[in-house]
């Protein structure tokens, strides 16, 4: 964590916010937010959107050099949360 404070760049902040989101998701009760098709957020079905975007996220993760590894790790964490919330 000390290294993350020294490297106060966008990717570190992004990774930290995704980690915090993952921790909050583990504590949250999503039973209230579930519909028949998945999680709802202000009238938008997150699962429908995620299932359309997921193939593009997988492509982004396969790009070798352009995207920093910490950003890719954050995308993987986000995908793991959404995979848990949204059954395929």
N, C-alpha and C positions, 0 to 999 in steps of 0.2 A: 504494500500500500504506500510505503514511503516513496517508492519509485514512481507510482502513479501521481503523487503530489508534485514530484519534480517535473515530470512530463505532463504538463497541464495542457495537452493538445486536445483536439476535438474527439479523436478516437478513444482516448482514455475516458473522457466524460461520457461518451456514448456507451461504452462498455459498462461503466459504473451505473448509468441509469437503467440499462437493460438488466443488470444484475439485481438492482433494487426492485425492478418490475417483477423479475422472476421470484424474488423472496416474497413480495406482496401477493403474487398469484398463488404461491404455496399456502399462504395463510388465509386467503379469501375463500368465501363460500360461494361458488359459482352456481349453485342450485337455483338461486333466485333469478339468475340471468339467462338460464337455459330456455330455449324454445325447442320445437320439434326439430329444427334444422341446425341449431347451434346457438352460440352466444349472441345476444343483442346489445347494441350500444347506441342509444338515442335514435332508435328507429332504423339503424343500419345493421344488417346481418353481417357481422364480422367474419363469420365462417365462409359465407359465399364469396366475399371479397378475397379472403386469404386463400381459398382454394384456387382462385383465378391467378393470384400473384405468386403462389408457391413455386411453380416451375421457373419463374424468372429469378426468384431468390436462389434456387438451386444452381442456376447458371452463373449468377454472381459469385457464389461460393467456389465455383470451379475456375474462375479467372485467377491465374497464378500470381501475377506481380502487381497489378494495378491497385488492388484494394488491400489495405493493411490487414494483417492477421487478426489484430484485436477487433477490428470492425467485423470481420468474418465470424469471429467468435460470438460477438453480440448478435449477429443475424442468426447464428445457430441456436443461441439461447431463446431468442424471440420465436423462432420456428418450433422449438420444443414446447414452449408454452402454448402456442396456438395449435399445435398438433394434439396436445392434451385437451384443450377446450373444444376443438372442432373435430368430431369423428368424420372419417372419410367414407 
